[in-house]
């Protein structure tokens, strides 16, 4: 069994826009170990978002090989991609992406519904919310929560299926500095307690400084930190 939870070898991604080909990834290779905390940084247009979509099984490379938690992802069908994404990846987004009319408990239950979990769903969702300090807010809707609390709900939702990786895209981008620091400390504490691999896509050096390693992307390849 490999110690790498992510193995990406010579990834390319080409988008066709009419007669024009845009090369978003140009032979990128990257390995991330189980339990590691890594930031992915780079200027706009560097390929960060494309890499994030491939790591998160939202897209597949044009060529190259991607192995996630010992499963070969590169050639999977859309349905297979959706299945592995739901089992192996927990997402935390800058904009929280919560269902506005649903209470925190129902938002956290959502990945389990997609995974076909029937028994114990509410108990697991409640435990996940308690683990992020929101045991007393389980019936609150997003508009009844602060930005920091909404992001905690999103983190609980990301954790509830016990994924191999948590992929956080600018997780503090919509928060004030104090709330952002609290969210970073929460993510790091969950990594220490659970050993979940944490990958943070960020423009913010103050976020990256918390991670064990920074991978810098430029022009579709890893410039530094591979």
N, C-alpha and C positions, 0 to 999 in steps of 0.2 A: 504494500500500500504506500503510495507516494505521500510525503510530508507536505506537498504543495496542494493547497485547496484550489489555486488558480494556476493553470499552465497555458499560456498563450504563445504560440510559435509562428512567427512570420505572417502575422495577420495583415491582410489588405482589405480595404473597403472602398469600392468605386461606386459613386452615384452618377447616373446618367440624367442630364438635364438637356433634353433635345439632342443635339449633336455633340454636346459638350460632356466630357467625362471629368468628374471631380474626384480626386484621389484623397479621401479623408484619412485613411491609414495606409502606410507604405512599407509594409514588412515589419510591423511592430511585434516585439517579443517581450514577455513579462511573466514573472513567477511571483506568487504571493503565498506565504506559508500559512498553515493552519494557526489561527490565533493571533496573527499579525495585525497591527494597526498601521494602515498605509494611507497617505494622502496622494491624490493625483492632481497635479497642477499644470498650468500651461496657458498661454494667451488664447484669446478668442480665435477660432479657426484652426486650432492646433490638432484637433482630433479627440479631445477629452470626452465630449458628449458621445461621439461615435463609439469610442472605447467603452464608455459606461454602458451604452445600450447593448453592446456585445457581451460584456461581463455579466450584465443583468438578464441576459437571455431575452431581451426585447427585440433583438435583431441578430442576424448571423453574418459572418465575414464573407467577403467575395472569395477569398482564398486564405489558406493557412489553417492552423489547428487550434481549437480551444477546448480544454478539458476543465470541467468544473466539478470539484469534489469526486474525482475519479470517473466522471461520466463525460464521454466525448460529445460535445455540443454542436460542433461545426456543421454537421450534416443533418440535423434533426428537422422533422416536419414542424409546421406551425403548432399543431396540437401537442407534439412532444416538447417543443420549446415552452409552451404555456405550462405544461405539467412540471417540468424541471424548474421553471421560474417560481412557481408557487411553492414547491417543496424546498428549494435550495437557497432562495434569495429573499431577504427582507429589505424593502425599500423605505427610505426616509427622504422626503422631498422638501425643498425650500418652502413651497406653498402649502405644505401639510397634506393636501389632497384628501381631506375628510369629507364624509357625506354630511351636508349641513343640517339635515333634518333628523339625523340619527344620533342617539346618545353615544357617549364614549364606548360603552360596553358593546353596542351593536357594531360600531366602527371597527373595534378590535376583533370581533367575531368574523369579520368578512373573509379573511384569508382561509379560515377553517371551513366556511361555507363553500368556497371555491374548491377546496381540497376534499370535499365530501365527508368532513368530520361531522358526526351526528352526536355521539355521546360525550357529555362533559364539556361542551363548547363554552357555555356561560362560565363555568368554573375556571377554565383555562384563561378566558378573556379577563375575568376578574383578577386572577393571580398575576397576569401580565401587567394590568393597570396598577396593582399594588406594588409591583417590582419597580415601577417608575414613579412611585409616590403619589398616585392618584386614586387610591382605594376609596376615598371619600367623594370622588367626582364621577363615579361610573354612570350616573344617570343624567349628567349634564351634556347638553348639546354644544357643538363647537362655538356658537355665538355666546355661550355662557362661560367660556373659558378664555384665559389670556393666551397670547401667542405662544409663550413658553409651555403652558399646559397643553395647548393643541399639539405642539411638537412632541410632548411626552406621550400623548395618545397615539400619535403616528409611530413613535418608537415601540410602544407596546404592541401595536398592530404588526410591526416588522418582526418582533420577537416571537409572536405567539405560535408559529409553526416550527420553531426551533431551527432556523435556516443555517446553512453552512456559512453564509456571509451576510452581513448587513451592508448595503450599498447606500450611502448617504450623499445626496446631491445638494451642496450648499446648505447643510442642515441648520446653520445659524443665520442665513442670509436675510430672513425677514424678522429677526429678533434684535432687540436692543443688546448692548454689550453685556449687561449683567445676565440677562436670560440666555444669551448665546453661550456664555461661559458655563452656566449651569447645565445646559444641554450637552456641551462637550464633556463636562465632568461625568454626567450621567452615562453617556455612551462609553467613556473609558472605564467606568466602574462596571458596567455590564460586560465589557470585554474581559476584564480581570476575573469577574465572578463566573462567567459562563464559558469563556474561551472562544467566543464567537469572533470570527475574522471580521474586521471593520475596515471598510474602504470608503474614504471621504473624498469626494470631488469638490475642490474649493479654489477660489481665487485669493483667499485670505491667508496671509502668512501667519497671523495670530492663531488661526485654526490649525494650520499645518505643523506649527511648532509642537503641538501636543502629540503628534503621531510619531511612531518609531522610525518611519522612513517616508521620504517624499520622492515620488516618481514624477519627473518633469517631462511633459510631452511637447514636442515642437515639430510641425510639418509632418505629422502622422507617424512619428517614430519616438521611441524613448530617448530623450536627450541625456537624462541623468537619473540615477536611482534604481536602475533595473537589477 
